[in-house]
Every structure is written in structure tokens, then in C-alpha cells.
Amino acid sequence: MAGETFPRTVTDISPAWLTGALERSGVLAGARVAKVTAEPLGVGLGFMSAMQRLILDYDGPAPEAPRRLIAKLAPLDPGARQIDLVFQFYEKETGFYRLLQKDSPIRTPRAYHAEFDPQSHDFILLMEDLSPARLGDHLAGMSPADAALALDAAAAFHGRWWGSPRLAEMPWLLEINSPQMKGLQGVYQQCWPAVVDFLGDGMPAAMRKTGEKLATRIEAMMDLAAAMPRTIMHGDYRADNMFFEVGEAREPFAIADWQVMLEGPAAFDLAYMLAGSLKTDVRRQAQDDLVQRHHAGLVKAGVADYSLARLQADYRFCATLGWCWPVVAIGSLDMANDRGVAVFRAWAERAMATVLDLDGDAVIP
């Protein structure tokens, strides 16, 4: 809000500020927040945001007001803030909730407040707490049934924004071949030796050859990806960001974490999820059916002139380009985070198998 400030840390979130934020969202009926208690969430993998659950008490009846919220803010870590200066994560996520959520046919946490400071790159999101819900688990891997739910939701979302003229109205929505994204080629090259060491004998010789070939072709592949039909990509469409059987109504699916979204091909989210969040044997068994299902969902959402054969080809291409993401993730991994190590190892192993199964080497220009 013009002339106002917002909390920069969870400890700065006061009952008075929350009262104002919830009044503006239209859920308070004269009541005020009397007390707020913060409690930690489970330990995650990322360091690009600080998140806590807020428990709210009111001084009077507030039947439409939330009793629990998730607060998401910029972290204190200067390295994370420096990354945001390049990739605009915080502006993208607050932009999604302010400008796109209401027009997007995909279940996400309701945002009660979303604000970004372009000078300091601080931000705050007050989001619906989706619990009770069954959380997706990258390590355990997704079942074909859960994958189908996720891809149905993605297809509806991709179809809504397919070729939309509104994409040009959001300069903070980076294109997949933007200069910032092309910078990943240099990062990949820096990370590659650490990834080879991390995976050791777990990296097949054929994948090492493909990975080395890819190191100088990422920029060119991003240009080719940008020439595919464009929509809004979630960009981090994986099990750990997904919720199933959500809330008291047991809604089938929801997705969170919109910091990484990009303008680019729908097939990227498809490939990112199948290559990373499904165990290899499950993906091999279900892959063809899931790709066909995703295509049927796109058609149902109004996408025309995009054949199943084209989606299959784009999926193969995006799965190969998508190998960059676990490489960069492993190259910056905190080895003290045991779950992070396990998740990224599983991600890399599954992604390598996908690239080799699809003969991804052949699509590298």
C-alpha cells in the first residue's frame, strides 16, 4: 500500500498489522486480531524464503477469518537475496497471487495479502494453511493416480494461459530464454564437476557424455524451447510442492510455490514432474498414459493445433533440457541437509534414466 510499510520478518508481524491486512482482504466483520503466535513449519530444502505458521486469536466473532495462516517472507540470507535480484523470485510469486491467481483454474493456497518492495526486494505473503492435507513426497515418489491429478490441474492451467496476450503485460514473468535463464549455462558448467563427483559410478557413461555435450548447448536449447507454443510454466512442478486431499472438503489437489514460474512451453512442467517426482519404474510404466492424459487435458482446456505427437516431442526435448535443473541444484547443495542430499540424488537418478530412455542426446542441437 502506498505510504505504508509491511513486516520484513515474522517477529515484525503484529496483531495491528494483521488486522489491517485481513480487513483489506474482506474477511473481518468488525473483529480485530487480538493475538498472533508463530510456530515453525517442517524443515525444507530451500533457502529462498522464510516460512512460519501463524495462529490467530480474535477479539470477537470472525467466522470468515482464518484461524491459521502461512507467512512467507524474504530470508535474511544475503546469498538468497542476491539470487532474487537476478531471477525475480519474490516479485513473481507475489505477482501470481495479486494478478493471476483469480483467473487461474488451478487450486492454490488463497492469498490474504501479497506485497513486494522493488527497492529492498522484501516481500510478504499471507496464505491459506492447506492442512489437513496429504503432502506430496519427492523421495517416496508419486503414484500414477497422484500424477494424473497433478497433470489434469496443470493442463487446465496451461490451457488458460496458452498464447495469452496478457503474458506480454508482465515483465517480471521471465521468458525461458531470457538473459537471466541463459545464465544457467555458465552455472551448469561450474556445477558439472561437483555433480560428476557426487553421483560417481551412479552416472552412466552415456549420461556423462550427454551431460558434457549439453554444457555448451543450453542457451541454444532455451531458444528452441521459447519457439514452442507458450504458456505460464509453474517451473518447479514437483511432489514436494503438491498437496492432496486438501482441507476438510478433501479437495483432490493443490500446488504451492510460484517463485520459479516462467513463460515457456507446457511440456516443461510435464517433463519436470515425470522425470523427477516419479520413481523410474513407475514412470516407465505410466509415462505414455500420462503424456496422453496431459494432452487430452490441454485439448479440453481449449488448446488447438497442438497434436499428441508434438507434445511427445516437446516432452522429450524438455526432459533433456530439464537435466540442467538437478545439476544446478546439486552444485549448490548444502551437504549437511540429509534430506536434501537424498532428494537431489533421487532426482538426478530419475532424470538421468528419463533422458537415456528418451535418447535425449539426439535432441541436443
C-alpha positions in Angstrom: 0.0 0.0 0.0 1.3 3.4 -0.9 2.9 5.2 2.0 2.7 2.1 4.3 5.3 -0.5 5.2 4.9 -4.2 5.8 6.7 -6.6 8.1 10.2 -7.8 7.0 10.5 -10.7 9.5 8.0 -12.9 11.2 8.7 -11.2 14.5 7.6 -7.9 13.0 4.1 -9.3 12.3 1.8 -7.6 14.8 -1.9 -8.1 15.6 -2.5 -4.5 14.4 -0.8 -5.1 11.1 -2.6 -8.4 10.6 -5.9 -6.7 11.4 -5.3 -4.2 8.6 -4.2 -6.8 6.1 -7.2 -9.0 6.8 -9.6 -6.1 6.7 -8.4 -5.2 3.2 -8.9 -8.8 2.2 -12.6 -8.6 3.3 -12.7 -11.4 5.8 -13.0 -9.4 9.0 -16.5 -8.3 10.1 -15.6 -5.7 12.7 -13.4 -8.0 14.8 -9.7 -7.4 15.3 -6.7 -9.7 15.7 -6.0 -9.9 19.4 -3.0 -12.2 19.4 -0.7 -13.9 16.9 1.5 -16.9 17.7 4.2 -18.1 15.2 5.3 -21.7 15.0 7.9 -23.3 12.7 7.0 -25.4 9.8 8.9 -28.6 8.9 12.4 -28.2 7.7 12.5 -27.7 3.9 15.2 -27.9 1.2 15.2 -24.3 0.0 16.7 -21.1 1.4 14.9 -18.7 -0.9 12.2 -17.8 1.7 11.3 -17.9 5.4 8.0 -19.5 6.3 6.1 -20.0 9.5 2.6 -20.9 10.6 0.6 -18.1 12.3 -2.1 -19.0 14.9 -4.6 -16.1 15.2 -6.9 -15.2 18.0 -9.7 -12.5 17.5 -11.4 -10.2 20.0 -14.8 -11.1 18.7 -16.7 -13.2 16.2 -14.9 -13.5 12.8 -16.5 -16.5 11.1 -14.8 -15.9 7.7 -11.4 -15.0 9.0 -8.6 -17.7 9.1 -7.5 -19.2 12.4 -4.2 -20.3 10.8 -2.1 -18.6 8.1 1.2 -19.4 6.5 3.5 -16.4 6.4 6.2 -16.4 3.7 8.9 -13.7 3.7 12.3 -13.0 2.2 15.1 -14.7 4.2 17.9 -12.8 5.9 20.5 -14.8 3.9 22.3 -12.3 1.6 23.0 -15.0 -0.9 19.3 -15.7 -1.4 18.6 -12.1 -1.8 21.4 -11.8 -4.4 19.8 -14.7 -6.4 16.5 -12.9 -6.3 18.0 -9.8 -7.8 18.7 -11.9 -10.9 15.7 -14.2 -11.1 12.9 -12.0 -9.5 11.5 -14.9 -7.5 9.7 -12.7 -5.0 8.2 -10.3 -7.5 7.0 -13.4 -9.5 5.3 -15.1 -6.6 3.6 -12.0 -5.2 2.6 -11.1 -8.8 1.0 -14.5 -9.3 -1.2 -14.1 -6.2 -2.0 -10.5 -6.9 -2.7 -10.7 -10.6 -3.1 -14.2 -11.8 -4.5 -16.5 -9.1 -8.1 -15.4 -9.5 -8.0 -16.1 -13.2 -6.2 -19.4 -13.0 -8.1 -22.7 -12.9 -5.8 -24.5 -10.5 -6.1 -24.9 -6.8 -3.5 -22.9 -4.8 -3.4 -21.5 -1.3 -5.7 -18.4 -1.0 -3.6 -15.3 -0.5 -4.9 -12.9 2.1 -2.1 -10.4 1.5 0.8 -10.2 -1.1 3.2 -7.4 -1.2 6.7 -6.8 -2.7 9.1 -3.9 -2.3 11.1 -3.4 -5.5 13.7 -1.3 -3.7 14.7 -3.7 -1.0 13.3 -6.9 -2.5 11.5 -7.7 0.7 8.1 -9.4 0.3 5.4 -10.9 2.4 2.7 -13.4 1.6 -0.1 -14.4 4.0 -1.5 -17.6 2.6 -4.2 -20.1 3.5 -3.0 -23.1 5.6 -4.0 -26.0 3.4 -3.9 -28.5 6.3 -5.2 -31.1 6.8 -3.8 -32.4 3.6 -1.6 -35.3 2.4 1.7 -33.7 1.3 3.5 -34.9 -1.8 6.8 -36.6 -1.1 9.6 -36.3 -3.7 11.6 -39.2 -2.1 8.7 -41.6 -1.9 7.7 -40.7 -5.4 4.3 -40.1 -6.9 1.8 -42.8 -7.7 0.3 -42.8 -11.2 -3.0 -41.7 -9.7 -1.5 -38.7 -8.0 0.5 -37.8 -11.1 -2.8 -37.9 -13.1 -4.4 -35.4 -10.7 -1.4 -33.1 -10.9 -1.3 -33.2 -14.7 -5.0 -32.6 -15.0 -4.6 -29.5 -13.0 -1.5 -28.4 -14.9 -3.3 -28.9 -18.2 -6.2 -26.6 -17.2 -3.7 -24.0 -16.0 -1.6 -24.2 -19.1 -4.6 -24.1 -21.3 -5.9 -20.9 -19.6 -2.7 -19.0 -20.4 -1.8 -20.7 -23.7 -0.7 -17.9 -26.1 -2.4 -15.3 -23.9 -1.7 -11.7 -24.8 -1.5 -11.0 -21.1 1.9 -12.7 -21.0 3.4 -9.6 -22.6 1.9 -7.4 -19.8 4.1 -9.0 -17.1 7.8 -8.0 -17.5 8.6 -9.8 -14.2 7.5 -13.1 -15.8 10.8 -14.1 -17.3 10.9 -16.0 -20.6 12.6 -19.3 -20.7 15.3 -17.9 -23.0 15.7 -14.6 -21.1 19.3 -13.5 -20.4 18.8 -14.5 -16.7 17.8 -18.0 -17.7 20.5 -18.4 -20.3 23.0 -17.6 -17.5 22.3 -21.1 -16.2 24.7 -22.4 -18.9 27.6 -20.9 -17.1 26.3 -22.1 -13.7 25.8 -25.6 -15.2 29.5 -25.6 -16.3 30.6 -24.6 -12.9 28.5 -27.2 -11.2 29.2 -30.1 -13.5 32.4 -31.4 -11.9 30.7 -31.5 -8.5 27.8 -33.4 -9.9 30.1 -36.0 -11.5 31.8 -36.4 -8.2 28.5 -36.5 -6.2 27.0 -39.2 -8.4 30.2 -41.2 -9.0 29.5 -44.6 -10.5 25.8 -43.8 -10.4 26.2 -41.7 -13.6 26.2 -44.0 -16.6 28.9 -43.3 -19.2 26.2 -42.4 -21.8 24.8 -39.8 -19.4 28.2 -38.3 -18.7 28.7 -37.9 -22.5 25.2 -36.3 -22.9 25.8 -34.0 -19.9 29.1 -32.8 -21.2 27.5 -32.2 -24.6 24.7 -30.2 -23.1 27.1 -27.9 -21.2 27.6 -25.7 -24.2 24.2 -26.0 -25.8 21.8 -24.9 -23.0 21.4 -21.4 -24.4 20.5 -22.8 -27.9 18.1 -25.2 -26.4 16.4 -22.5 -24.4 15.9 -20.6 -27.7 14.3 -23.7 -29.2 12.1 -24.1 -26.1 11.0 -20.5 -26.5 9.8 -21.2 -30.0 7.4 -23.8 -28.8 3.8 -22.7 -28.0 4.0 -20.6 -24.9 2.1 -20.5 -21.6 2.9 -19.9 -18.0 5.1 -22.6 -16.6 5.0 -23.3 -12.8 8.7 -24.1 -13.1 9.0 -26.2 -10.0 6.2 -28.7 -10.6 7.3 -31.5 -8.2 5.9 -33.6 -5.5 7.2 -31.6 -2.5 5.1 -28.6 -3.7 1.9 -30.6 -4.0 -1.0 -31.3 -1.7 -3.6 -34.0 -2.0 -7.0 -34.5 -0.2 -6.9 -30.8 0.9 -8.8 -29.4 3.8 -12.0 -30.5 5.4 -13.6 -30.8 1.9 -10.8 -33.2 0.9 -10.2 -31.4 -2.4 -8.1 -33.6 -4.7 -5.1 -31.4 -5.5 -3.4 -28.1 -4.8 0.0 -26.6 -5.8 2.1 -24.0 -4.0 5.4 -22.2 -4.5 5.2 -19.9 -7.6 8.6 -18.3 -7.2 10.1 -20.0 -10.3 7.3 -19.6 -12.8 8.3 -18.7 -16.3 6.9 -18.0 -19.7 7.6 -21.1 -21.8 6.3 -24.5 -23.0 3.8 -26.5 -21.1 5.8 -29.6 -21.8 8.5 -28.4 -19.4 6.2 -28.8 -16.3 5.2 -32.2 -17.6 8.8 -33.4 -18.1 10.0 -31.8 -14.9 7.4 -33.7 -12.9 7.6 -37.1 -14.6 11.4 -37.1 -14.7 11.9 -36.0 -11.1 8.9 -36.9 -9.0 8.1 -40.5 -10.2 10.3 -43.4 -9.4 11.9 -44.7 -12.6 9.9 -48.0 -12.8 6.7 -46.1 -12.1 7.5 -43.5 -14.8 8.4 -46.1 -17.3 5.1 -48.0 -16.8 2.8 -44.9 -16.7 4.7 -42.4 -18.9 2.8 -42.9 -22.2 -0.6 -42.9 -20.5 0.2 -39.7 -18.5 1.5 -37.8 -21.5 -1.7 -38.8 -23.4 -3.8 -37.7 -20.5 -2.0 -34.4 -20.3 -2.6 -33.8 -24.0 -6.3 -34.6 -23.5 -6.4 -32.1 -20.7 -4.9 -29.4 -22.9 -7.5 -30.1 -25.6 -10.3 -30.0 -23.0 -8.9 -26.6 -21.9 -9.2 -25.2 -25.4 -5.7 -25.8 -26.9 -5.9 -26.3 -30.6 -3.3 -27.1 -33.3 -1.1 -29.0 -30.8 -1.0 -32.7 -31.6 -0.2 -35.5 -29.2 2.9 -36.2 -31.4 4.1 -32.6 -30.9 3.6 -32.9 -27.1 5.6 -36.1 -27.1 8.4 -34.5 -29.0 8.4 -31.4 -26.8 8.3 -33.7 -23.7 11.4 -35.5 -24.9 13.2 -32.1 -25.6 12.2 -30.6 -22.2 13.2 -33.6 -20.3 16.7 -33.3 -21.8 16.9 -29.6 -21.2 15.5 -30.2 -17.7 18.6 -32.1 -16.7 20.2 -28.7 -16.1 18.0 -28.2 -13.0 19.2 -31.1 -10.9 22.8 -30.3 -11.9 22.5 -26.7 -10.7 20.7 -27.8 -7.6 23.3 -30.4 -6.7 26.1 -27.9 -7.4 24.7 -25.6 -4.7 23.5 -28.2 -2.3 24.2 -28.0 1.5 25.6 -31.4 2.2 24.6 -31.1 5.8 20.9 -31.3 4.8 20.4 -35.1 4.8 17.0 -35.0 3.2 18.3 -32.5 0.6 21.1 -34.9 -0.3 18.7 -37.8 -0.6 16.1 -35.8 -2.7 18.6 -34.4 -5.1 20.3 -37.8 -5.6 16.9 -39.4 -6.3 16.0 -36.5 -8.7 19.3 -36.9 -10.6 19.0 -40.7 -10.9 15.4 -40.5 -12.1 16.2 -37.6 -14.5 19.2 -39.4 -16.0 17.1 -42.5 -16.6 14.5 -40.4 -18.3 17.0 -38.7 -20.6 18.6 -42.0 -21.5 15.2 -43.8 -22.1 14.2 -41.0 -24.4 17.6 -40.8 -26.2 17.8 -37.2 -25.2 21.3 -36.9 -26.7 19.7 -36.9 -30.1 17.7 -33.7 -29.5 20.7 -31.6 -28.4 21.5 -29.3 -31.3 
